Amino acid sequence: YGYRIVAACFAIQMAGGGSLATFGIFFADLQNEFGWSRAAISGASSVATLLMGAASVLFGRLNDRIGPRIIMVVSGLALGGGYLLMSRPDALWLLYVAYGVLVGSLYALVAMGFALILGVMKYVNIAQGTCVMLGGYACFWLFHYFKIDPYLSLPAVMLVMFLVGVVLYRVLFSRLLHLPHGLRLNNSMLVS
């Protein structure tokens, strides 16, 4: 049962983290299409980052009170709505609302993923962020060198990175379970 929760969190974060990390790729297209400055466009990313901090605290408290299921569903719907609105950003304010507010709510899902993994594994797995980053790089390099659309390569990369996570857990992290909490966290940081 625990592996299914970890796999679901990993898939959500891999898809969300990969799509959030691609925002910079669209700068040139947004500049050419709408004539917006790089500073104006990057403001949406700044709003999303600020909301990450606020939403993480809020979602953490909600997670303690009502559990993660409702929060994950609402955040997933907000994410879908944000990407739907981002397909037609004809005004700068719409980009800020779509990316900054709606897509920014996905950042809070990253915190939720850490909370769920903490609940299943009994310690915070900091190396999870490294796996998400490596998955994002894999999608980028597959696009750069082989012209494979990142959304098409995402399922294969997610599967490979999930298997890497399982190997990391079985080889490294399962040996840390008997250690005190502080040592588990420190060793998790060393792995990442």
C-alpha positions as MATLAB code, in Angstrom:
seq = 'YGYRIVAACFAIQMAGGGSLATFGIFFADLQNEFGWSRAAISGASSVATLLMGAASVLFGRLNDRIGPRIIMVVSGLALGGGYLLMSRPDALWLLYVAYGVLVGSLYALVAMGFALILGVMKYVNIAQGTCVMLGGYACFWLFHYFKIDPYLSLPAVMLVMFLVGVVLYRVLFSRLLHLPHGLRLNNSMLVS';
ca = [
       0.000    0.000    0.000;
       2.783    2.419    0.882;
       4.523    1.939   -2.467;
       1.352    2.969   -4.298;
       1.176    6.216   -2.348;
       4.839    6.947   -2.982;
       4.414    6.086   -6.681;
       1.398    8.394   -7.002;
       3.249   11.241   -5.263;
       6.270   10.673   -7.466;
       4.183   10.715  -10.655;
       2.341   13.890   -9.663;
       5.518   15.672   -8.680;
       7.452   14.480  -11.715;
       4.755   15.711  -14.091;
       4.198   18.924  -12.180;
       7.833   19.667  -11.459;
       8.833   18.981  -15.040;
       6.138   21.209  -16.438;
       6.916   23.986  -13.960;
      10.598   23.857  -14.808;
       9.855   24.418  -18.501;
       8.427   27.913  -17.980;
      11.682   29.566  -19.108;
      11.529   27.767  -22.438;
       8.508   29.846  -23.405;
      10.080   33.253  -22.698;
      11.171   33.886  -26.285;
       7.817   32.793  -27.704;
       5.877   34.996  -25.282;
       8.159   37.945  -26.045;
       7.799   37.516  -29.801;
       4.059   36.888  -29.748;
       2.967   39.574  -27.285;
       5.925   41.949  -26.975;
       6.145   41.519  -23.201;
       9.482   42.100  -21.475;
      11.411   39.309  -19.780;
      10.874   41.063  -16.444;
       7.109   41.168  -16.924;
       6.986   37.504  -17.935;
       9.213   36.339  -15.083;
       6.922   38.149  -12.643;
       4.439   35.292  -13.048;
       7.108   32.860  -11.901;
       7.882   35.108   -8.931;
       4.212   35.170   -7.941;
       4.120   31.376   -8.169;
       7.202   31.076   -5.965;
       5.759   33.431   -3.350;
       2.515   31.475   -3.352;
       4.461   28.270   -2.854;
       5.535   29.393    0.592;
       2.107   30.612    1.627;
       0.236   27.657    0.128;
       2.628   25.105    1.626;
       1.877   26.327    5.134;
      -1.861   26.427    4.429;
      -1.915   23.015    2.746;
       0.171   21.530    5.550;
      -2.390   22.647    8.114;
      -5.259   21.443    5.934;
      -3.479   18.118    5.499;
      -3.384   17.687    9.265;
      -7.088   18.510    9.581;
      -8.799   16.913    6.580;
      -6.167   14.662    5.014;
      -4.424   14.810    1.659;
      -7.103   13.450   -0.701;
      -9.268   16.555   -0.981;
      -6.236   18.839   -1.108;
      -4.640   16.843   -3.912;
      -7.873   16.850   -5.939;
      -8.434   20.597   -5.541;
      -4.795   21.348   -6.357;
      -4.915   19.072   -9.388;
      -8.025   20.843  -10.657;
      -6.359   24.227  -10.096;
      -3.315   23.004  -11.980;
      -5.430   21.799  -14.903;
      -7.311   25.094  -14.973;
      -4.053   27.005  -14.909;
      -2.641   25.113  -17.868;
      -5.898   25.489  -19.743;
      -5.781   29.261  -19.232;
      -2.091   29.340  -20.178;
      -2.938   27.985  -23.612;
      -4.446   31.384  -24.475;
      -2.627   34.118  -22.507;
      -3.666   37.153  -24.564;
      -3.050   39.570  -21.666;
      -0.247   39.786  -19.127;
      -2.669   39.704  -16.186;
      -4.008   36.366  -17.458;
      -0.476   34.942  -17.466;
      -0.084   36.076  -13.851;
      -3.385   34.525  -12.828;
      -2.879   31.315  -14.799;
       0.758   30.645  -13.981;
       1.259   32.611  -10.820;
      -1.880   31.691   -8.942;
      -3.266   28.470  -10.366;
      -0.086   26.723  -11.412;
       1.629   28.069   -8.308;
      -0.729   25.918   -6.283;
       1.120   22.907   -7.645;
       4.173   23.957   -5.698;
       2.181   23.205   -2.589;
       1.667   19.683   -3.919;
       5.425   19.240   -3.680;
       5.138   19.937    0.036;
       2.182   17.546    0.198;
       4.308   14.886   -1.486;
       6.978   15.335    1.161;
       4.311   15.069    3.873;
       2.896   11.849    2.371;
       6.335   10.332    1.895;
       7.177   11.274    5.482;
       4.019    9.488    6.601;
       4.863    6.333    4.635;
       8.637    6.178    4.999;
       8.800    7.816    8.441;
      11.426   10.356    7.361;
      11.774   13.184    4.894;
      13.406   11.977    1.703;
      15.327   15.006    0.461;
      16.735   12.944   -2.444;
      13.248   12.988   -3.974;
      13.901   16.523   -5.241;
      17.071   15.316   -6.932;
      15.129   12.563   -8.695;
      12.545   15.075   -9.911;
      15.332   17.360  -11.167;
      17.068   14.494  -12.986;
      13.757   13.541  -14.591;
      13.312   17.119  -15.801;
      16.814   17.103  -17.278;
      16.128   13.771  -18.965;
      13.016   15.191  -20.659;
      14.984   18.263  -21.718;
      17.898   16.301  -23.201;
      15.569   13.898  -25.003;
      13.942   16.936  -26.595;
      17.227   18.715  -27.299;
      19.101   15.805  -28.887;
      16.365   13.548  -30.229;
      13.503   16.050  -30.770;
      11.149   13.942  -28.646;
       8.294   16.060  -27.326;
       8.728   16.396  -23.526;
       5.115   15.442  -22.911;
       5.621   12.247  -24.929;
       8.864   11.363  -23.147;
       7.432   12.117  -19.703;
       5.770    8.706  -19.069;
       8.962    6.798  -19.936;
      11.112    9.147  -17.861;
       8.652    8.865  -14.969;
       8.860    5.080  -15.081;
      12.666    5.094  -15.186;
      12.925    7.625  -12.354;
      10.399    5.678  -10.282;
      12.555    2.573  -10.704;
      15.621    4.608   -9.716;
      13.697    5.695   -6.614;
      12.810    2.094   -5.751;
      16.461    1.064   -6.115;
      17.574    4.013   -3.961;
      15.047    3.064   -1.316;
      15.968   -0.608   -1.235;
      19.734   -0.099   -1.411;
      20.152    3.042    0.704;
      17.096    4.363    2.506;
      15.729    1.107    3.919;
      18.998    0.764    5.854;
      18.362    4.127    7.528;
      15.064    3.184    9.180;
      16.701    2.024   12.403;
      18.647    5.290   12.846;
      17.412    8.222   14.945;
      15.381   10.895   13.094;
      18.237   13.426   12.847;
      20.628   10.915   11.301;
      17.991    9.782    8.807;
      17.502   13.372    7.630;
      21.249   14.033    7.411;
      21.868   10.848    5.449;
      18.960   11.650    3.122;
      20.639   14.987    2.397;
      23.932   13.227    1.693;
      22.280   10.961   -0.875;
      20.735   13.916   -2.679;
];
